[in-house]
Structure formats: C-alpha cells, structure tokens
C-alpha cells in the first residue's frame, strides 16, 4: 500500500510540474498532435487521394505516437534526474520511469476524450468497439514502460542515451505509417516498417478509430507479444543494473 501511495504521489507530482505556471495547462498535450495534424493536412491530404477522411486517418495514429514520444522522452533521464530522492530516502528506482508512464497515461486518456468529441465532426462512428482502445492503451503502456526501464537504466551509466534516443525518435516517426497509408510502401521496404514495434500498435489503434472494426486476434497477439517481451527485457536489464545506480549517479 505504501508503494502504491508513493507511485501515485510521484505521478501526481509529474503532472503538476509539467503544467506549473503554464497558461493553458493540459491543452498543450492536446495542441501538439493538433499542430501536426494541421501540417499533415496542408502537406499530405492531397497526396493520398485513396485515403478517405484523411483527418481521422492521421489523427488516429498521432494520438498514440505522442503518448509514446512524450513518455519515453521524459523517462530516459527519470532515474538520473531523481538522484537526490534516491540518495535521501529508501525508494525503488523503478518508481520513477513508472510514474512517468502513469502521468502520461492520464494525459492520454484526457486527449482521447477530447479527440473523440472532435472525431465526431470528422466522421467517426461511435460504437461499443471504441472501448477496445482501453486494452490497446494498456498494452502500449506496458511496452513503453519496458522500453523506459531499458533507456533509463542504461542512461545512468551512459548519459548519451538521451541524445541518441532523441535522434532515433524522428526516424521511428517516419518509419511508422501515420501520415501516409501503409499500401504506398514499396514491397522491398515493408520488412523495415514491420521491424518497427510502434507500427503494430498504431495499426490496431487505426483499426479501432478509423476503420471501426475489431482488430484481428493475430494483431492483438502481436501487440501482446511485443509488450511482454519488451517489459521482460526491461525488467531483466533493470534488475542487473539497479544495485549500481547510487554509485554511478
């Protein structure tokens, strides 16, 4: 119970600090994908005439991408940035990347709620199937947390990890079919796209939001496998390195 209270307190602190002295607060989390959407409309909406309702198509991918981008960017340095707390009190270091995931989940759910209202203007069909976004978000959060454990643990010893990750992220963004349809990718490059784990989560999210279908069992199984493998690797790396954190920080 004490651990749950501490994680909640850290997550709440993250949300408060993120929007402290901000004029529009949470709306910044809403504005970021909206700005990208406007850019996509101007640059790409006429380039893909085969895509019906391009706004909804792009938005269904952007919402998930910005959750992933925000939570991993903030978590890379979460253990190093909390060195003072780690040295002052007995608190498990995995709390810090976990609290980043939880606070960003809060932002994601608010963003989805706002965009669901907007999406009605753009042609989304409200149905019970939209609730399938909840298990997808949970799996995506587990995947993000596993990756956060890997990045934040290694970053304790090699502080270049944050810079490297910031360089890799734009490449991952363009390797994920968010602004463009999957069928325009040449066959010889499709394997590269499918090696990107974000692709599978965005594909399932788009099936729910844009196609308004229930994703196939195969699609769910792939997301489950990616999430738990990444989480397992993250926990393994963290457990191997955690005892050296204090001395390395």
C-alpha positions as CSV (number, residue, x, y, z in Angstrom):
1,X,0.0,0.0,0.0
2,X,2.9,2.3,0.8
3,X,4.4,1.7,-2.6
4,X,1.1,2.5,-4.4
5,X,0.9,5.7,-2.4
6,X,4.4,6.7,-3.4
7,X,3.8,5.9,-7.1
8,X,0.6,7.9,-7.0
9,X,2.5,10.8,-5.4
10,X,5.2,10.8,-8.0
11,X,2.8,10.6,-10.8
12,X,0.8,13.5,-9.4
13,X,4.0,15.4,-9.0
14,X,4.9,14.9,-12.6
15,X,1.5,16.2,-13.8
16,X,1.7,19.2,-11.6
17,X,5.3,20.1,-12.5
18,X,4.6,19.6,-16.2
19,X,1.9,22.3,-16.2
20,X,3.0,24.5,-13.4
21,X,2.9,28.2,-14.4
22,X,1.5,27.2,-17.8
23,X,-1.1,29.4,-19.3
24,X,-3.1,26.6,-21.0
25,X,-2.0,23.6,-18.9
26,X,-3.3,20.3,-20.2
27,X,-4.2,21.9,-23.6
28,X,-0.6,21.8,-24.6
29,X,-0.9,18.0,-24.7
30,X,-3.9,18.4,-27.0
31,X,-2.3,21.2,-29.1
32,X,0.8,19.2,-30.1
33,X,-0.9,16.5,-32.1
34,X,-3.4,19.1,-33.4
35,X,-0.5,21.2,-34.8
36,X,1.0,18.1,-36.5
37,X,-2.4,17.3,-37.9
38,X,-2.7,20.7,-39.5
39,X,0.7,20.3,-41.0
40,X,-0.3,16.9,-42.4
41,X,-3.5,18.3,-43.8
42,X,-1.6,21.1,-45.7
43,X,1.3,18.9,-46.9
44,X,-0.2,15.4,-47.4
45,X,-4.0,15.4,-47.6
46,X,-4.0,15.9,-51.4
47,X,-1.1,13.5,-51.9
48,X,-3.1,10.4,-50.8
49,X,-6.5,10.6,-52.7
50,X,-7.1,7.0,-51.9
51,X,-7.3,7.8,-48.2
52,X,-10.9,8.7,-47.2
53,X,-11.3,11.1,-44.4
54,X,-7.6,11.9,-44.1
55,X,-8.0,13.9,-40.9
56,X,-9.4,11.0,-39.0
57,X,-6.8,8.7,-40.6
58,X,-3.8,10.8,-39.4
59,X,-5.3,11.7,-36.0
60,X,-5.9,8.0,-35.1
61,X,-2.1,7.5,-35.4
62,X,-0.9,10.8,-33.9
63,X,-2.7,10.3,-30.6
64,X,-0.8,7.1,-29.9
65,X,2.5,8.4,-31.3
66,X,2.6,11.4,-29.0
67,X,1.9,9.3,-25.9
68,X,4.9,7.1,-26.8
69,X,7.1,10.0,-27.8
70,X,6.3,12.0,-24.6
71,X,6.6,9.2,-22.1
72,X,9.9,7.8,-23.5
73,X,11.5,11.3,-23.8
74,X,10.6,12.1,-20.2
75,X,11.6,8.8,-18.8
76,X,15.1,8.5,-20.2
77,X,16.5,10.7,-17.5
78,X,14.0,9.9,-14.8
79,X,16.4,7.9,-12.6
80,X,19.3,10.3,-13.0
81,X,17.0,13.3,-12.5
82,X,15.8,11.8,-9.2
83,X,19.2,11.2,-7.8
84,X,18.5,13.4,-4.8
85,X,15.4,11.4,-3.8
86,X,17.2,8.1,-4.4
87,X,20.0,9.1,-2.0
88,X,17.8,10.7,0.6
89,X,15.1,8.1,1.1
90,X,14.7,4.4,0.5
91,X,12.6,4.3,-2.6
92,X,12.8,1.8,-5.5
93,X,14.3,3.4,-8.6
94,X,11.8,1.8,-10.9
95,X,9.1,4.1,-9.4
96,X,10.4,7.0,-11.5
97,X,10.0,5.6,-15.0
98,X,6.7,4.0,-13.9
99,X,5.4,7.3,-12.6
100,X,6.2,8.9,-16.0
101,X,4.1,6.3,-17.7
102,X,1.2,6.7,-15.3
103,X,1.2,10.5,-15.6
104,X,1.3,10.4,-19.4
105,X,-1.5,7.8,-19.4
106,X,-3.6,10.4,-17.5
107,X,-2.8,12.9,-20.3
108,X,-3.5,10.3,-23.0
109,X,-7.0,9.5,-21.7
110,X,-7.9,13.2,-21.5
111,X,-6.6,13.7,-25.0
112,X,-8.6,10.7,-26.3
113,X,-11.7,12.1,-24.6
114,X,-11.3,15.5,-26.3
115,X,-10.5,14.0,-29.7
116,X,-13.4,11.6,-29.5
117,X,-15.6,14.7,-29.5
118,X,-13.7,16.2,-32.4
119,X,-13.7,13.0,-34.3
120,X,-17.5,13.1,-34.4
121,X,-17.2,16.1,-36.7
122,X,-14.7,14.2,-38.9
123,X,-16.9,11.1,-39.3
124,X,-16.0,8.7,-36.5
125,X,-18.8,6.2,-35.9
126,X,-19.5,5.8,-32.1
127,X,-19.8,2.2,-31.1
128,X,-19.0,-0.2,-28.3
129,X,-15.9,-1.2,-30.3
130,X,-14.3,2.1,-29.3
131,X,-13.7,0.7,-25.8
132,X,-11.2,-1.7,-27.4
133,X,-8.8,1.3,-27.2
134,X,-8.5,0.6,-23.5
135,X,-6.7,-2.8,-23.7
136,X,-4.6,-1.4,-26.5
137,X,-3.5,1.6,-24.4
138,X,-2.7,-0.8,-21.5
139,X,-0.5,-3.0,-23.8
140,X,1.1,0.1,-25.3
141,X,1.8,1.4,-21.8
142,X,3.5,-1.9,-20.8
143,X,5.6,-1.7,-23.9
144,X,6.6,1.9,-23.1
145,X,7.4,1.0,-19.5
146,X,9.6,-1.8,-20.6
147,X,11.4,0.4,-23.0
148,X,11.7,3.1,-20.3
149,X,13.4,0.7,-17.9
150,X,15.9,-0.1,-20.6
151,X,16.6,3.5,-21.6
152,X,16.6,5.0,-18.0
153,X,18.8,2.2,-16.6
154,X,21.4,2.4,-19.3
155,X,21.3,6.2,-19.2
156,X,22.6,6.1,-15.6
157,X,25.9,4.9,-16.9
158,X,25.9,6.4,-20.4
159,X,24.3,9.9,-20.4
160,X,24.4,10.0,-24.2
161,X,21.4,7.7,-24.3
162,X,19.0,10.7,-24.0
163,X,20.7,12.4,-27.0
164,X,20.7,9.1,-29.0
165,X,17.1,8.4,-28.3
166,X,16.1,12.0,-29.3
167,X,17.9,11.3,-32.6
168,X,16.2,8.0,-33.2
169,X,12.7,9.2,-32.4
170,X,12.1,11.2,-35.6
171,X,13.3,8.2,-37.7
172,X,10.8,6.0,-35.9
173,X,8.1,8.6,-36.5
174,X,8.6,8.5,-40.3
175,X,9.0,4.7,-40.3
176,X,5.5,4.4,-38.8
177,X,2.6,4.8,-41.2
178,X,1.0,7.8,-39.5
179,X,0.9,10.5,-42.2
180,X,0.8,8.0,-45.1
181,X,-1.1,4.8,-45.9
182,X,0.6,1.5,-45.5
183,X,-0.2,0.4,-49.0
184,X,2.1,3.1,-50.5
185,X,5.2,1.5,-49.0
186,X,7.2,-0.4,-51.7
187,X,7.4,-4.1,-51.1
188,X,11.1,-4.1,-50.6
189,X,10.8,-1.7,-47.7
190,X,7.9,-3.3,-45.9
191,X,10.1,-5.5,-43.8
192,X,11.8,-2.4,-42.4
193,X,8.5,-0.9,-41.5
194,X,7.4,-4.1,-39.8
195,X,10.5,-4.3,-37.7
196,X,9.3,-1.1,-36.0
197,X,7.2,-2.2,-33.0
198,X,5.2,1.1,-32.9
199,X,3.7,0.1,-36.3
200,X,1.7,-2.7,-34.8
201,X,0.1,-0.5,-32.0
202,X,-0.7,2.3,-34.4
203,X,-2.2,-0.3,-36.8
204,X,-4.5,-1.7,-34.1
205,X,-5.5,1.8,-33.0
206,X,-6.3,2.8,-36.5
207,X,-8.4,-0.3,-37.0
208,X,-10.4,0.8,-33.9
209,X,-10.7,4.5,-34.5
210,X,-10.6,4.8,-38.3
211,X,-11.9,1.5,-39.7
212,X,-14.2,1.0,-36.7
213,X,-13.5,-2.7,-36.8
214,X,-12.5,-5.1,-34.1
215,X,-8.8,-5.9,-34.6
216,X,-7.9,-9.5,-35.6
217,X,-6.7,-11.9,-32.9
218,X,-3.4,-12.0,-34.8
219,X,-3.0,-8.3,-34.4
220,X,-3.8,-8.4,-30.7
221,X,-1.4,-11.4,-30.2
222,X,1.5,-9.4,-31.9
223,X,0.9,-6.4,-29.6
224,X,0.7,-8.7,-26.5
225,X,4.0,-10.4,-27.5
226,X,5.8,-7.1,-28.2
227,X,4.6,-5.6,-24.9
228,X,5.6,-8.5,-22.7
229,X,8.9,-9.3,-24.4
230,X,9.9,-5.6,-24.1
231,X,8.7,-5.5,-20.5
232,X,10.6,-8.7,-19.7
233,X,13.9,-7.4,-21.2
234,X,13.4,-4.1,-19.4
235,X,13.0,-5.8,-16.0
236,X,16.0,-8.0,-16.7
237,X,18.3,-5.1,-17.6
238,X,17.0,-3.1,-14.7
239,X,17.5,-5.9,-12.2
240,X,21.0,-6.4,-13.4
241,X,22.0,-2.7,-13.1
242,X,19.9,-1.3,-10.2
243,X,22.4,-2.1,-7.4
244,X,25.0,0.1,-9.2
245,X,22.7,3.2,-9.7
246,X,23.6,5.1,-6.5
247,X,27.4,4.8,-7.1
248,X,27.0,5.7,-10.8
249,X,24.8,8.7,-10.2
